[in-house]
């Protein structure tokens, strides 16, 4: 019996979101290989891709794109990955 790879905190933040936010590409790759949900969103609708774009973590952005991240998905407030990247 193991831990759910998509476990989250009270704000619906997952390990994959934290790894993407911090630019830890090796952890992002590991979590995805283990089946982490690429499109899991937190309480404001941000996915790992949104986090990586906002923080300018380009290696992670590339990895998430290669794995099929939805570039058109918006947050609950309507922000796209592009607007988050521009706001940085």
C-alpha positions in Angstrom: 0.0 0.0 0.0 1.5 3.3 -1.0 0.7 7.0 -1.0 -1.7 8.6 -3.6 0.5 10.4 -6.1 -2.1 13.1 -6.4 -2.6 13.7 -2.7 -3.1 17.4 -2.0 -3.3 19.9 0.8 -6.2 22.1 1.9 -5.6 24.4 -1.1 -5.6 21.4 -3.5 -1.9 21.8 -4.2 -0.2 18.5 -5.3 3.4 17.4 -5.3 3.5 17.9 -9.1 2.4 21.6 -8.7 5.0 22.2 -6.1 7.7 20.6 -8.3 6.6 22.6 -11.3 6.5 25.9 -9.3 10.0 25.2 -8.0 11.4 24.2 -11.4 12.4 20.7 -10.2 12.3 19.0 -13.6 13.6 15.7 -12.4 10.8 15.5 -9.8 8.2 16.6 -12.4 9.4 13.8 -14.7 9.4 11.3 -11.8 5.9 12.2 -10.7 4.5 12.1 -14.2 6.2 8.7 -14.8 4.4 7.5 -11.6 1.0 8.6 -13.0 0.5 12.1 -11.4 -2.4 14.0 -12.9 -1.0 16.5 -15.4 -4.1 18.7 -15.2 -4.8 18.7 -11.5 -5.6 22.2 -10.4 -5.5 24.0 -7.1 -8.2 26.0 -5.5 -7.9 28.9 -8.0 -7.7 26.6 -11.0 -3.9 26.7 -11.6 -2.3 23.5 -13.1 1.3 22.5 -12.9 1.7 24.1 -16.4 0.3 27.4 -15.1 2.8 27.4 -12.2 5.8 26.7 -14.3 4.8 29.4 -16.8 4.2 32.0 -14.1 7.6 31.2 -12.5 9.5 31.1 -15.8 10.6 27.5 -15.3 11.2 26.8 -19.0 12.6 23.3 -18.7 9.6 22.3 -16.7 7.3 24.1 -19.2 8.9 22.0 -22.0 8.5 18.8 -20.1 4.9 19.5 -19.4 4.2 20.4 -23.0 5.9 17.2 -24.2 3.6 15.2 -21.8 0.5 16.9 -23.1 -0.3 19.9 -20.9 -3.3 21.8 -22.1 -2.0 25.2 -23.3 -5.6 26.6 -23.6 -6.8 25.8 -20.1 -7.6 28.8 -18.0 -7.7 29.4 -14.3 -11.0 30.0 -12.6 -10.5 33.7 -13.1 -9.8 33.2 -16.8 -6.0 33.6 -16.8 -4.1 31.6 -19.4 -0.5 30.3 -19.1 0.6 33.1 -21.4 -1.0 35.8 -19.3 0.6 34.3 -16.2 4.0 34.1 -17.9 3.8 37.7 -18.9 2.8 38.8 -15.4 5.6 36.6 -13.9 
